[in-house]
């Protein structure tokens, strides 16, 4: 995981964009049965990896982004762009 975080730091989002990493669903039940990869559901929870500085309003003032690196966020069903970094997939929102 640390290799991923080092590689993800190369991505610097602009404006009010963020880079998140989707949480991984459990691949094994509590009783020890492994779930096939095609049946594992995608979770809509992610951890913020990188945050842009914010957007500017009509007056040219910077409005900072409200989330910070390390925050947990909910992802929409559709949206964002997937990016593969160090064999891990991140999502640009």
C-alpha positions as CSV (number, residue, x, y, z in Angstrom):
1,X,0.0,0.0,0.0
2,X,2.8,2.4,0.8
3,X,4.2,2.0,-2.8
4,X,0.8,3.0,-4.1
5,X,0.7,6.1,-1.9
6,X,4.2,7.1,-3.1
7,X,3.2,6.7,-6.7
8,X,-0.2,8.5,-6.2
9,X,1.6,11.5,-4.9
10,X,2.8,12.1,-8.5
11,X,-0.8,12.8,-9.3
12,X,-1.6,16.4,-8.4
13,X,-5.2,17.4,-9.1
14,X,-6.0,20.9,-10.2
15,X,-8.8,23.2,-9.1
16,X,-11.4,21.5,-6.9
17,X,-10.6,17.9,-8.1
18,X,-9.7,15.1,-5.8
19,X,-8.0,11.7,-6.2
20,X,-9.6,8.8,-4.2
21,X,-8.9,5.2,-3.7
22,X,-12.0,2.9,-3.5
23,X,-12.2,0.7,-0.4
24,X,-11.7,-3.0,-1.2
25,X,-14.6,-5.3,-0.4
26,X,-14.0,-8.5,1.6
27,X,-13.0,-11.5,-0.5
28,X,-13.5,-13.9,2.3
29,X,-16.5,-14.5,4.6
30,X,-16.2,-14.5,8.4
31,X,-16.5,-18.3,8.3
32,X,-13.5,-18.5,5.9
33,X,-15.2,-19.1,2.5
34,X,-13.6,-17.2,-0.4
35,X,-15.9,-15.2,-2.5
36,X,-15.3,-15.4,-6.3
37,X,-13.9,-12.2,-7.8
38,X,-16.9,-11.7,-10.1
39,X,-19.3,-11.8,-7.2
40,X,-17.4,-9.2,-5.0
41,X,-19.4,-6.0,-4.9
42,X,-17.8,-2.6,-5.5
43,X,-18.1,-0.4,-2.4
44,X,-19.1,3.2,-2.7
45,X,-16.7,4.3,0.0
46,X,-13.3,5.7,-0.7
47,X,-10.3,7.4,1.0
48,X,-9.1,10.7,-0.3
49,X,-5.5,10.5,-1.5
50,X,-4.8,14.0,-3.0
51,X,-6.8,17.2,-3.1
52,X,-6.6,20.2,-5.5
53,X,-6.1,23.7,-4.1
54,X,-9.7,24.7,-4.8
55,X,-11.7,26.7,-7.4
56,X,-12.0,30.5,-7.9
57,X,-15.2,32.4,-7.8
58,X,-16.3,35.3,-10.1
59,X,-14.2,37.8,-8.1
60,X,-11.1,35.6,-8.5
61,X,-11.0,34.6,-4.8
62,X,-9.8,31.0,-4.1
63,X,-12.5,28.8,-2.5
64,X,-10.5,25.9,-0.9
65,X,-11.6,22.3,-1.2
66,X,-13.5,21.1,1.9
67,X,-12.0,17.6,2.0
68,X,-8.5,16.7,3.0
69,X,-6.2,13.8,2.3
70,X,-7.2,10.8,4.5
71,X,-10.9,11.7,4.7
72,X,-13.5,9.0,3.9
73,X,-16.0,10.0,1.2
74,X,-19.0,8.4,-0.6
75,X,-18.7,7.9,-4.3
76,X,-21.5,8.4,-6.8
77,X,-22.7,5.4,-8.9
78,X,-21.4,7.1,-12.1
79,X,-18.7,9.7,-12.5
80,X,-15.0,10.2,-12.2
81,X,-12.3,8.7,-14.2
82,X,-10.4,5.6,-13.2
83,X,-6.6,5.8,-13.2
84,X,-4.2,2.9,-12.7
85,X,-1.2,3.7,-10.5
86,X,1.3,1.0,-9.3
87,X,-1.2,-1.8,-10.1
88,X,-3.9,-0.1,-8.0
89,X,-6.9,1.8,-9.4
90,X,-7.7,5.4,-8.2
91,X,-10.6,7.5,-9.2
92,X,-10.3,11.2,-10.2
93,X,-13.5,13.1,-9.1
